[in-house]
Amino acid sequence: MEDWLEQSERTLIDKHGDAILLEQSSLFWEQFDELLETGQFTEAQLIQFGHDTVAEFQFPFNLAIQDAVGHLYLGCFEGESP
């Protein structure tokens, strides 16, 4: 479980081609990658969902994208066994 909390950084590219350096937990990156692998979302779309959450709830971006990805992940994989 401690491995899921390990932080790492990645550079993501938004819909405008701008780079965003984001530090998140291994659990977040696993969920982020699985959402991309479904083909339902692009990296830029997931980033935009994070920005939308910032606009709605005034969270800092790093927390907002965690919230957005977590909700999307649950919606896509709810009921599946790990």
PDB file with one MODEL, atoms N, CA, C and O in Angstrom:
MODEL        1
ATOM      1  N   MET A   1       0.813  -1.186   0.000  1.00  0.00           N
ATOM      2  CA  MET A   1       0.000   0.000   0.000  1.00  0.00           C
ATOM      3  C   MET A   1       0.864   1.262   0.000  1.00  0.00           C
ATOM      4  O   MET A   1       0.505   2.254  -0.634  1.00  0.00           O
ATOM      5  N   GLU A   2       1.973   1.235   0.687  1.00  0.00           N
ATOM      6  CA  GLU A   2       2.852   2.398   0.713  1.00  0.00           C
ATOM      7  C   GLU A   2       3.361   2.747  -0.676  1.00  0.00           C
ATOM      8  O   GLU A   2       3.625   3.914  -0.966  1.00  0.00           O
ATOM      9  N   ASP A   3       3.500   1.745  -1.536  1.00  0.00           N
ATOM     10  CA  ASP A   3       3.952   1.999  -2.908  1.00  0.00           C
ATOM     11  C   ASP A   3       2.977   2.917  -3.641  1.00  0.00           C
ATOM     12  O   ASP A   3       3.403   3.722  -4.469  1.00  0.00           O
ATOM     13  N   TRP A   4       1.688   2.815  -3.356  1.00  0.00           N
ATOM     14  CA  TRP A   4       0.673   3.642  -4.019  1.00  0.00           C
ATOM     15  C   TRP A   4       0.822   5.107  -3.668  1.00  0.00           C
ATOM     16  O   TRP A   4       0.387   5.983  -4.415  1.00  0.00           O
ATOM     17  N   LEU A   5       1.446   5.371  -2.513  1.00  0.00           N
ATOM     18  CA  LEU A   5       1.597   6.748  -2.056  1.00  0.00           C
ATOM     19  C   LEU A   5       2.873   7.410  -2.571  1.00  0.00           C
ATOM     20  O   LEU A   5       3.048   8.622  -2.442  1.00  0.00           O
ATOM     21  N   GLU A   6       3.760   6.606  -3.154  1.00  0.00           N
ATOM     22  CA  GLU A   6       5.026   7.141  -3.661  1.00  0.00           C
ATOM     23  C   GLU A   6       4.754   8.179  -4.743  1.00  0.00           C
ATOM     24  O   GLU A   6       3.986   7.938  -5.675  1.00  0.00           O
ATOM     25  N   GLN A   7       5.390   9.328  -4.607  1.00  0.00           N
ATOM     26  CA  GLN A   7       5.183  10.442  -5.533  1.00  0.00           C
ATOM     27  C   GLN A   7       6.155  10.371  -6.710  1.00  0.00           C
ATOM     28  O   GLN A   7       7.312   9.976  -6.560  1.00  0.00           O
ATOM     29  N   SER A   8       5.662  10.760  -7.873  1.00  0.00           N
ATOM     30  CA  SER A   8       6.526  10.901  -9.044  1.00  0.00           C
ATOM     31  C   SER A   8       5.972  12.027  -9.913  1.00  0.00           C
ATOM     32  O   SER A   8       4.792  12.370  -9.839  1.00  0.00           O
ATOM     33  N   GLU A   9       6.839  12.582 -10.725  1.00  0.00           N
ATOM     34  CA  GLU A   9       6.469  13.694 -11.599  1.00  0.00           C
ATOM     35  C   GLU A   9       6.379  13.237 -13.044  1.00  0.00           C
ATOM     36  O   GLU A   9       7.114  12.354 -13.485  1.00  0.00           O
ATOM     37  N   ARG A  10       5.469  13.853 -13.762  1.00  0.00           N
ATOM     38  CA  ARG A  10       5.365  13.666 -15.212  1.00  0.00           C
ATOM     39  C   ARG A  10       5.064  15.016 -15.833  1.00  0.00           C
ATOM     40  O   ARG A  10       4.493  15.904 -15.200  1.00  0.00           O
ATOM     41  N   THR A  11       5.456  15.142 -17.065  1.00  0.00           N
ATOM     42  CA  THR A  11       5.102  16.318 -17.839  1.00  0.00           C
ATOM     43  C   THR A  11       3.969  15.923 -18.776  1.00  0.00           C
ATOM     44  O   THR A  11       4.103  15.005 -19.586  1.00  0.00           O
ATOM     45  N   LEU A  12       2.856  16.628 -18.653  1.00  0.00           N
ATOM     46  CA  LEU A  12       1.679  16.377 -19.477  1.00  0.00           C
ATOM     47  C   LEU A  12       1.506  17.534 -20.451  1.00  0.00           C
ATOM     48  O   LEU A  12       1.993  18.639 -20.213  1.00  0.00           O
ATOM     49  N   ILE A  13       0.807  17.266 -21.551  1.00  0.00           N
ATOM     50  CA  ILE A  13       0.567  18.290 -22.566  1.00  0.00           C
ATOM     51  C   ILE A  13      -0.939  18.531 -22.667  1.00  0.00           C
ATOM     52  O   ILE A  13      -1.716  17.605 -22.900  1.00  0.00           O
ATOM     53  N   ASP A  14      -1.337  19.798 -22.486  1.00  0.00           N
ATOM     54  CA  ASP A  14      -2.764  20.125 -22.538  1.00  0.00           C
ATOM     55  C   ASP A  14      -3.224  20.339 -23.978  1.00  0.00           C
ATOM     56  O   ASP A  14      -2.444  20.177 -24.917  1.00  0.00           O
ATOM     57  N   LYS A  15      -4.498  20.704 -24.144  1.00  0.00           N
ATOM     58  CA  LYS A  15      -5.073  20.851 -25.492  1.00  0.00           C
ATOM     59  C   LYS A  15      -4.471  21.997 -26.289  1.00  0.00           C
ATOM     60  O   LYS A  15      -4.644  22.066 -27.506  1.00  0.00           O
ATOM     61  N   HIS A  16      -3.765  22.897 -25.612  1.00  0.00           N
ATOM     62  CA  HIS A  16      -3.111  24.023 -26.288  1.00  0.00           C
ATOM     63  C   HIS A  16      -1.647  23.727 -26.601  1.00  0.00           C
ATOM     64  O   HIS A  16      -0.945  24.567 -27.163  1.00  0.00           O
ATOM     65  N   GLY A  17      -1.193  22.534 -26.238  1.00  0.00           N
ATOM     66  CA  GLY A  17       0.200  22.174 -26.462  1.00  0.00           C
ATOM     67  C   GLY A  17       1.143  22.642 -25.373  1.00  0.00           C
ATOM     68  O   GLY A  17       2.363  22.543 -25.510  1.00  0.00           O
ATOM     69  N   ASP A  18       0.573  23.154 -24.287  1.00  0.00           N
ATOM     70  CA  ASP A  18       1.388  23.634 -23.169  1.00  0.00           C
ATOM     71  C   ASP A  18       1.746  22.476 -22.239  1.00  0.00           C
ATOM     72  O   ASP A  18       0.931  21.589 -21.987  1.00  0.00           O
ATOM     73  N   ALA A  19       2.964  22.503 -21.743  1.00  0.00           N
ATOM     74  CA  ALA A  19       3.436  21.463 -20.824  1.00  0.00           C
ATOM     75  C   ALA A  19       3.043  21.806 -19.395  1.00  0.00           C
ATOM     76  O   ALA A  19       3.123  22.960 -18.972  1.00  0.00           O
ATOM     77  N   ILE A  20       2.620  20.790 -18.666  1.00  0.00           N
ATOM     78  CA  ILE A  20       2.275  20.927 -17.255  1.00  0.00           C
ATOM     79  C   ILE A  20       3.066  19.883 -16.491  1.00  0.00           C
ATOM     80  O   ILE A  20       2.949  18.688 -16.765  1.00  0.00           O
ATOM     81  N   LEU A  21       3.874  20.326 -15.533  1.00  0.00           N
ATOM     82  CA  LEU A  21       4.615  19.398 -14.678  1.00  0.00           C
ATOM     83  C   LEU A  21       3.720  19.066 -13.493  1.00  0.00           C
ATOM     84  O   LEU A  21       3.298  19.961 -12.759  1.00  0.00           O
ATOM     85  N   LEU A  22       3.430  17.782 -13.304  1.00  0.00           N
ATOM     86  CA  LEU A  22       2.496  17.363 -12.270  1.00  0.00           C
ATOM     87  C   LEU A  22       3.123  16.277 -11.414  1.00  0.00           C
ATOM     88  O   LEU A  22       3.629  15.281 -11.930  1.00  0.00           O
ATOM     89  N   GLU A  23       3.085  16.474 -10.096  1.00  0.00           N
ATOM     90  CA  GLU A  23       3.559  15.464  -9.154  1.00  0.00           C
ATOM     91  C   GLU A  23       2.337  14.834  -8.494  1.00  0.00           C
ATOM     92  O   GLU A  23       1.492  15.524  -7.924  1.00  0.00           O
ATOM     93  N   GLN A  24       2.265  13.501  -8.585  1.00  0.00           N
ATOM     94  CA  GLN A  24       1.130  12.762  -8.035  1.00  0.00           C
ATOM     95  C   GLN A  24       1.611  11.408  -7.511  1.00  0.00           C
ATOM     96  O   GLN A  24       2.758  11.013  -7.717  1.00  0.00           O
ATOM     97  N   SER A  25       0.710  10.719  -6.836  1.00  0.00           N
ATOM     98  CA  SER A  25       1.017   9.398  -6.284  1.00  0.00           C
ATOM     99  C   SER A  25       0.991   8.324  -7.378  1.00  0.00           C
ATOM    100  O   SER A  25       0.440   8.526  -8.460  1.00  0.00           O
ATOM    101  N   SER A  26       1.593   7.195  -7.067  1.00  0.00           N
ATOM    102  CA  SER A  26       1.581   6.063  -8.004  1.00  0.00           C
ATOM    103  C   SER A  26       0.152   5.608  -8.287  1.00  0.00           C
ATOM    104  O   SER A  26      -0.167   5.215  -9.409  1.00  0.00           O
ATOM    105  N   LEU A  27      -0.705   5.659  -7.271  1.00  0.00           N
ATOM    106  CA  LEU A  27      -2.110   5.280  -7.467  1.00  0.00           C
ATOM    107  C   LEU A  27      -2.770   6.188  -8.493  1.00  0.00           C
ATOM    108  O   LEU A  27      -3.466   5.709  -9.389  1.00  0.00           O
ATOM    109  N   PHE A  28      -2.555   7.502  -8.371  1.00  0.00           N
ATOM    110  CA  PHE A  28      -3.116   8.437  -9.352  1.00  0.00           C
ATOM    111  C   PHE A  28      -2.629   8.090 -10.746  1.00  0.00           C
ATOM    112  O   PHE A  28      -3.437   7.997 -11.670  1.00  0.00           O
ATOM    113  N   TRP A  29      -1.315   7.894 -10.925  1.00  0.00           N
ATOM    114  CA  TRP A  29      -0.774   7.629 -12.257  1.00  0.00           C
ATOM    115  C   TRP A  29      -1.300   6.316 -12.821  1.00  0.00           C
ATOM    116  O   TRP A  29      -1.500   6.198 -14.029  1.00  0.00           O
ATOM    117  N   GLU A  30      -1.524   5.333 -11.964  1.00  0.00           N
ATOM    118  CA  GLU A  30      -2.093   4.064 -12.431  1.00  0.00           C
ATOM    119  C   GLU A  30      -3.510   4.294 -12.967  1.00  0.00           C
ATOM    120  O   GLU A  30      -3.859   3.796 -14.037  1.00  0.00           O
ATOM    121  N   GLN A  31      -4.321   5.045 -12.225  1.00  0.00           N
ATOM    122  CA  GLN A  31      -5.683   5.335 -12.669  1.00  0.00           C
ATOM    123  C   GLN A  31      -5.664   6.191 -13.938  1.00  0.00           C
ATOM    124  O   GLN A  31      -6.429   5.934 -14.868  1.00  0.00           O
ATOM    125  N   PHE A  32      -4.811   7.187 -13.981  1.00  0.00           N
ATOM    126  CA  PHE A  32      -4.673   8.063 -15.141  1.00  0.00           C
ATOM    127  C   PHE A  32      -4.344   7.236 -16.382  1.00  0.00           C
ATOM    128  O   PHE A  32      -4.978   7.387 -17.427  1.00  0.00           O
ATOM    129  N   ASP A  33      -3.346   6.359 -16.255  1.00  0.00           N
ATOM    130  CA  ASP A  33      -2.921   5.525 -17.388  1.00  0.00           C
ATOM    131  C   ASP A  33      -4.024   4.568 -17.832  1.00  0.00           C
ATOM    132  O   ASP A  33      -4.226   4.368 -19.030  1.00  0.00           O
ATOM    133  N   GLU A  34      -4.734   3.980 -16.879  1.00  0.00           N
ATOM    134  CA  GLU A  34      -5.816   3.052 -17.238  1.00  0.00           C
ATOM    135  C   GLU A  34      -6.939   3.779 -17.977  1.00  0.00           C
ATOM    136  O   GLU A  34      -7.522   3.232 -18.913  1.00  0.00           O
ATOM    137  N   LEU A  35      -7.242   5.003 -17.561  1.00  0.00           N
ATOM    138  CA  LEU A  35      -8.261   5.776 -18.283  1.00  0.00           C
ATOM    139  C   LEU A  35      -7.819   6.053 -19.717  1.00  0.00           C
ATOM    140  O   LEU A  35      -8.630   5.973 -20.640  1.00  0.00           O
ATOM    141  N   LEU A  36      -6.549   6.376 -19.910  1.00  0.00           N
ATOM    142  CA  LEU A  36      -6.041   6.594 -21.266  1.00  0.00           C
ATOM    143  C   LEU A  36      -6.115   5.310 -22.096  1.00  0.00           C
ATOM    144  O   LEU A  36      -6.462   5.344 -23.277  1.00  0.00           O
ATOM    145  N   GLU A  37      -5.785   4.180 -21.468  1.00  0.00           N
ATOM    146  CA  GLU A  37      -5.770   2.896 -22.169  1.00  0.00           C
ATOM    147  C   GLU A  37      -7.155   2.464 -22.631  1.00  0.00           C
ATOM    148  O   GLU A  37      -7.271   1.690 -23.581  1.00  0.00           O
ATOM    149  N   THR A  38      -8.218   2.952 -21.969  1.00  0.00           N
ATOM    150  CA  THR A  38      -9.572   2.590 -22.406  1.00  0.00           C
ATOM    151  C   THR A  38      -9.885   3.190 -23.770  1.00  0.00           C
ATOM    152  O   THR A  38     -10.762   2.702 -24.483  1.00  0.00           O
ATOM    153  N   GLY A  39      -9.156   4.265 -24.135  1.00  0.00           N
ATOM    154  CA  GLY A  39      -9.419   4.953 -25.390  1.00  0.00           C
ATOM    155  C   GLY A  39     -10.577   5.928 -25.302  1.00  0.00           C
ATOM    156  O   GLY A  39     -10.914   6.581 -26.290  1.00  0.00           O
ATOM    157  N   GLN A  40     -11.192   6.035 -24.126  1.00  0.00           N
ATOM    158  CA  GLN A  40     -12.325   6.950 -23.957  1.00  0.00           C
ATOM    159  C   GLN A  40     -11.874   8.389 -23.708  1.00  0.00           C
ATOM    160  O   GLN A  40     -12.637   9.332 -23.919  1.00  0.00           O
ATOM    161  N   PHE A  41     -10.619   8.548 -23.253  1.00  0.00           N
ATOM    162  CA  PHE A  41     -10.108   9.864 -22.883  1.00  0.00           C
ATOM    163  C   PHE A  41      -8.714  10.068 -23.453  1.00  0.00           C
ATOM    164  O   PHE A  41      -7.951   9.118 -23.631  1.00  0.00           O
ATOM    165  N   THR A  42      -8.398  11.328 -23.736  1.00  0.00           N
ATOM    166  CA  THR A  42      -7.036  11.694 -24.096  1.00  0.00           C
ATOM    167  C   THR A  42      -6.399  12.377 -22.892  1.00  0.00           C
ATOM    168  O   THR A  42      -7.089  12.770 -21.951  1.00  0.00           O
ATOM    169  N   GLU A  43      -5.101  12.511 -22.928  1.00  0.00           N
ATOM    170  CA  GLU A  43      -4.393  13.222 -21.866  1.00  0.00           C
ATOM    171  C   GLU A  43      -4.927  14.649 -21.736  1.00  0.00           C
ATOM    172  O   GLU A  43      -5.150  15.134 -20.627  1.00  0.00           O
ATOM    173  N   ALA A  44      -5.127  15.305 -22.854  1.00  0.00           N
ATOM    174  CA  ALA A  44      -5.628  16.684 -22.835  1.00  0.00           C
ATOM    175  C   ALA A  44      -7.028  16.757 -22.230  1.00  0.00           C
ATOM    176  O   ALA A  44      -7.340  17.718 -21.526  1.00  0.00           O
ATOM    177  N   GLN A  45      -7.871  15.769 -22.487  1.00  0.00           N
ATOM    178  CA  GLN A  45      -9.211  15.768 -21.900  1.00  0.00           C
ATOM    179  C   GLN A  45      -9.152  15.612 -20.387  1.00  0.00           C
ATOM    180  O   GLN A  45      -9.882  16.295 -19.667  1.00  0.00           O
ATOM    181  N   LEU A  46      -8.301  14.729 -19.900  1.00  0.00           N
ATOM    182  CA  LEU A  46      -8.174  14.536 -18.459  1.00  0.00           C
ATOM    183  C   LEU A  46      -7.657  15.807 -17.792  1.00  0.00           C
ATOM    184  O   LEU A  46      -8.112  16.169 -16.707  1.00  0.00           O
ATOM    185  N   ILE A  47      -6.716  16.480 -18.434  1.00  0.00           N
ATOM    186  CA  ILE A  47      -6.222  17.754 -17.912  1.00  0.00           C
ATOM    187  C   ILE A  47      -7.356  18.776 -17.871  1.00  0.00           C
ATOM    188  O   ILE A  47      -7.493  19.514 -16.896  1.00  0.00           O
ATOM    189  N   GLN A  48      -8.161  18.821 -18.918  1.00  0.00           N
ATOM    190  CA  GLN A  48      -9.272  19.772 -18.962  1.00  0.00           C
ATOM    191  C   GLN A  48     -10.289  19.480 -17.864  1.00  0.00           C
ATOM    192  O   GLN A  48     -10.834  20.409 -17.268  1.00  0.00           O
ATOM    193  N   PHE A  49     -10.553  18.195 -17.587  1.00  0.00           N
ATOM    194  CA  PHE A  49     -11.457  17.851 -16.484  1.00  0.00           C
ATOM    195  C   PHE A  49     -10.896  18.389 -15.162  1.00  0.00           C
ATOM    196  O   PHE A  49     -11.654  18.829 -14.298  1.00  0.00           O
ATOM    197  N   GLY A  50      -9.574  18.353 -15.009  1.00  0.00           N
ATOM    198  CA  GLY A  50      -8.948  18.933 -13.828  1.00  0.00           C
ATOM    199  C   GLY A  50      -9.189  20.435 -13.759  1.00  0.00           C
ATOM    200  O   GLY A  50      -9.522  20.962 -12.697  1.00  0.00           O
ATOM    201  N   HIS A  51      -9.022  21.130 -14.889  1.00  0.00           N
ATOM    202  CA  HIS A  51      -9.273  22.575 -14.931  1.00  0.00           C
ATOM    203  C   HIS A  51     -10.749  22.895 -14.652  1.00  0.00           C
ATOM    204  O   HIS A  51     -11.066  23.875 -13.978  1.00  0.00           O
ATOM    205  N   ASP A  52     -11.634  22.061 -15.175  1.00  0.00           N
ATOM    206  CA  ASP A  52     -13.065  22.261 -14.922  1.00  0.00           C
ATOM    207  C   ASP A  52     -13.378  22.135 -13.429  1.00  0.00           C
ATOM    208  O   ASP A  52     -14.203  22.879 -12.898  1.00  0.00           O
ATOM    209  N   THR A  53     -12.723  21.201 -12.766  1.00  0.00           N
ATOM    210  CA  THR A  53     -12.924  21.008 -11.334  1.00  0.00           C
ATOM    211  C   THR A  53     -12.379  22.196 -10.549  1.00  0.00           C
ATOM    212  O   THR A  53     -12.967  22.604  -9.548  1.00  0.00           O
ATOM    213  N   VAL A  54     -11.256  22.751 -11.003  1.00  0.00           N
ATOM    214  CA  VAL A  54     -10.726  23.975 -10.380  1.00  0.00           C
ATOM    215  C   VAL A  54     -11.775  25.085 -10.478  1.00  0.00           C
ATOM    216  O   VAL A  54     -12.055  25.771  -9.495  1.00  0.00           O
ATOM    217  N   ALA A  55     -12.345  25.254 -11.657  1.00  0.00           N
ATOM    218  CA  ALA A  55     -13.320  26.320 -11.872  1.00  0.00           C
ATOM    219  C   ALA A  55     -14.566  26.128 -11.012  1.00  0.00           C
ATOM    220  O   ALA A  55     -15.133  27.093 -10.500  1.00  0.00           O
ATOM    221  N   GLU A  56     -14.983  24.878 -10.860  1.00  0.00           N
ATOM    222  CA  GLU A  56     -16.211  24.612 -10.110  1.00  0.00           C
ATOM    223  C   GLU A  56     -16.019  24.686  -8.597  1.00  0.00           C
ATOM    224  O   GLU A  56     -16.868  25.225  -7.886  1.00  0.00           O
ATOM    225  N   PHE A  57     -14.904  24.144  -8.104  1.00  0.00           N
ATOM    226  CA  PHE A  57     -14.735  24.006  -6.660  1.00  0.00           C
ATOM    227  C   PHE A  57     -13.583  24.831  -6.072  1.00  0.00           C
ATOM    228  O   PHE A  57     -13.384  24.842  -4.857  1.00  0.00           O
ATOM    229  N   GLN A  58     -12.826  25.521  -6.934  1.00  0.00           N
ATOM    230  CA  GLN A  58     -11.690  26.332  -6.510  1.00  0.00           C
ATOM    231  C   GLN A  58     -10.607  25.509  -5.793  1.00  0.00           C
ATOM    232  O   GLN A  58      -9.903  26.025  -4.926  1.00  0.00           O
ATOM    233  N   PHE A  59     -10.484  24.241  -6.160  1.00  0.00           N
ATOM    234  CA  PHE A  59      -9.395  23.407  -5.638  1.00  0.00           C
ATOM    235  C   PHE A  59      -8.101  23.811  -6.344  1.00  0.00           C
ATOM    236  O   PHE A  59      -8.146  24.323  -7.463  1.00  0.00           O
ATOM    237  N   PRO A  60      -6.938  23.586  -5.701  1.00  0.00           N
ATOM    238  CA  PRO A  60      -5.675  23.693  -6.442  1.00  0.00           C
ATOM    239  C   PRO A  60      -5.681  22.623  -7.550  1.00  0.00           C
ATOM    240  O   PRO A  60      -6.301  21.571  -7.403  1.00  0.00           O
ATOM    241  N   PHE A  61      -4.985  22.908  -8.652  1.00  0.00           N
ATOM    242  CA  PHE A  61      -5.044  21.992  -9.798  1.00  0.00           C
ATOM    243  C   PHE A  61      -4.629  20.575  -9.438  1.00  0.00           C
ATOM    244  O   PHE A  61      -5.270  19.624  -9.885  1.00  0.00           O
ATOM    245  N   ASN A  62      -3.569  20.400  -8.639  1.00  0.00           N
ATOM    246  CA  ASN A  62      -3.110  19.037  -8.352  1.00  0.00           C
ATOM    247  C   ASN A  62      -4.173  18.233  -7.602  1.00  0.00           C
ATOM    248  O   ASN A  62      -4.260  17.019  -7.784  1.00  0.00           O
ATOM    249  N   LEU A  63      -4.978  18.881  -6.767  1.00  0.00           N
ATOM    250  CA  LEU A  63      -6.071  18.203  -6.077  1.00  0.00           C
ATOM    251  C   LEU A  63      -7.277  18.028  -6.998  1.00  0.00           C
ATOM    252  O   LEU A  63      -7.952  17.000  -6.959  1.00  0.00           O
ATOM    253  N   ALA A  64      -7.539  19.025  -7.816  1.00  0.00           N
ATOM    254  CA  ALA A  64      -8.681  18.964  -8.732  1.00  0.00           C
ATOM    255  C   ALA A  64      -8.536  17.830  -9.739  1.00  0.00           C
ATOM    256  O   ALA A  64      -9.512  17.137 -10.031  1.00  0.00           O
ATOM    257  N   ILE A  65      -7.341  17.631 -10.271  1.00  0.00           N
ATOM    258  CA  ILE A  65      -7.168  16.555 -11.248  1.00  0.00           C
ATOM    259  C   ILE A  65      -7.246  15.189 -10.562  1.00  0.00           C
ATOM    260  O   ILE A  65      -7.691  14.220 -11.176  1.00  0.00           O
ATOM    261  N   GLN A  66      -6.818  15.098  -9.293  1.00  0.00           N
ATOM    262  CA  GLN A  66      -7.006  13.852  -8.539  1.00  0.00           C
ATOM    263  C   GLN A  66      -8.483  13.540  -8.417  1.00  0.00           C
ATOM    264  O   GLN A  66      -8.905  12.405  -8.638  1.00  0.00           O
ATOM    265  N   ASP A  67      -9.273  14.547  -8.063  1.00  0.00           N
ATOM    266  CA  ASP A  67     -10.708  14.375  -7.905  1.00  0.00           C
ATOM    267  C   ASP A  67     -11.353  13.948  -9.226  1.00  0.00           C
ATOM    268  O   ASP A  67     -12.142  13.004  -9.263  1.00  0.00           O
ATOM    269  N   ALA A  68     -11.014  14.644 -10.299  1.00  0.00           N
ATOM    270  CA  ALA A  68     -11.602  14.341 -11.606  1.00  0.00           C
ATOM    271  C   ALA A  68     -11.237  12.934 -12.072  1.00  0.00           C
ATOM    272  O   ALA A  68     -12.106  12.171 -12.493  1.00  0.00           O
ATOM    273  N   VAL A  69      -9.963  12.596 -11.995  1.00  0.00           N
ATOM    274  CA  VAL A  69      -9.516  11.270 -12.440  1.00  0.00           C
ATOM    275  C   VAL A  69     -10.136  10.171 -11.571  1.00  0.00           C
ATOM    276  O   VAL A  69     -10.557   9.134 -12.085  1.00  0.00           O
ATOM    277  N   GLY A  70     -10.190  10.400 -10.258  1.00  0.00           N
ATOM    278  CA  GLY A  70     -10.798   9.413  -9.368  1.00  0.00           C
ATOM    279  C   GLY A  70     -12.259   9.142  -9.710  1.00  0.00           C
ATOM    280  O   GLY A  70     -12.689   7.989  -9.750  1.00  0.00           O
ATOM    281  N   HIS A  71     -13.022  10.212  -9.957  1.00  0.00           N
ATOM    282  CA  HIS A  71     -14.432  10.029 -10.307  1.00  0.00           C
ATOM    283  C   HIS A  71     -14.595   9.347 -11.665  1.00  0.00           C
ATOM    284  O   HIS A  71     -15.436   8.461 -11.815  1.00  0.00           O
ATOM    285  N   LEU A  72     -13.808   9.747 -12.639  1.00  0.00           N
ATOM    286  CA  LEU A  72     -13.874   9.104 -13.952  1.00  0.00           C
ATOM    287  C   LEU A  72     -13.491   7.633 -13.859  1.00  0.00           C
ATOM    288  O   LEU A  72     -14.118   6.775 -14.482  1.00  0.00           O
ATOM    289  N   TYR A  73     -12.463   7.354 -13.078  1.00  0.00           N
ATOM    290  CA  TYR A  73     -12.003   5.969 -12.914  1.00  0.00           C
ATOM    291  C   TYR A  73     -13.109   5.110 -12.304  1.00  0.00           C
ATOM    292  O   TYR A  73     -13.390   4.014 -12.789  1.00  0.00           O
ATOM    293  N   LEU A  74     -13.726   5.607 -11.249  1.00  0.00           N
ATOM    294  CA  LEU A  74     -14.818   4.850 -10.626  1.00  0.00           C
ATOM    295  C   LEU A  74     -15.952   4.624 -11.611  1.00  0.00           C
ATOM    296  O   LEU A  74     -16.542   3.544 -11.647  1.00  0.00           O
ATOM    297  N   GLY A  75     -16.258   5.638 -12.407  1.00  0.00           N
ATOM    298  CA  GLY A  75     -17.320   5.503 -13.399  1.00  0.00           C
ATOM    299  C   GLY A  75     -17.018   4.470 -14.466  1.00  0.00           C
ATOM    300  O   GLY A  75     -17.918   3.771 -14.933  1.00  0.00           O
ATOM    301  N   CYS A  76     -15.771   4.373 -14.850  1.00  0.00           N
ATOM    302  CA  CYS A  76     -15.379   3.424 -15.910  1.00  0.00           C
ATOM    303  C   CYS A  76     -15.198   2.000 -15.386  1.00  0.00           C
ATOM    304  O   CYS A  76     -15.513   1.033 -16.081  1.00  0.00           O
ATOM    305  N   PHE A  77     -14.698   1.876 -14.175  1.00  0.00           N
ATOM    306  CA  PHE A  77     -14.314   0.549 -13.677  1.00  0.00           C
ATOM    307  C   PHE A  77     -15.126   0.081 -12.477  1.00  0.00           C
ATOM    308  O   PHE A  77     -14.758  -0.901 -11.833  1.00  0.00           O
ATOM    309  N   GLU A  78     -16.208   0.755 -12.170  1.00  0.00           N
ATOM    310  CA  GLU A  78     -17.042   0.374 -11.032  1.00  0.00           C
ATOM    311  C   GLU A  78     -17.556  -1.056 -11.209  1.00  0.00           C
ATOM    312  O   GLU A  78     -18.065  -1.430 -12.266  1.00  0.00           O
ATOM    313  N   GLY A  79     -17.409  -1.823 -10.163  1.00  0.00           N
ATOM    314  CA  GLY A  79     -17.881  -3.200 -10.194  1.00  0.00           C
ATOM    315  C   GLY A  79     -16.853  -4.194 -10.692  1.00  0.00           C
ATOM    316  O   GLY A  79     -17.081  -5.400 -10.606  1.00  0.00           O
ATOM    317  N   GLU A  80     -15.730  -3.725 -11.211  1.00  0.00           N
ATOM    318  CA  GLU A  80     -14.684  -4.635 -11.665  1.00  0.00           C
ATOM    319  C   GLU A  80     -13.777  -4.973 -10.499  1.00  0.00           C
ATOM    320  O   GLU A  80     -13.519  -4.122  -9.648  1.00  0.00           O
ATOM    321  N   SER A  81     -13.298  -6.182 -10.451  1.00  0.00           N
ATOM    322  CA  SER A  81     -12.349  -6.583  -9.420  1.00  0.00           C
ATOM    323  C   SER A  81     -10.951  -6.137  -9.806  1.00  0.00           C
ATOM    324  O   SER A  81     -10.587  -6.188 -10.981  1.00  0.00           O
ATOM    325  N   PRO A  82     -10.153  -5.695  -8.820  1.00  0.00           N
ATOM    326  CA  PRO A  82      -8.773  -5.293  -9.148  1.00  0.00           C
ATOM    327  C   PRO A  82      -7.921  -6.459  -9.551  1.00  0.00           C
ATOM    328  O   PRO A  82      -6.741  -6.284  -9.855  1.00  0.00           O
TER     329      PRO A  82
ENDMDL
END
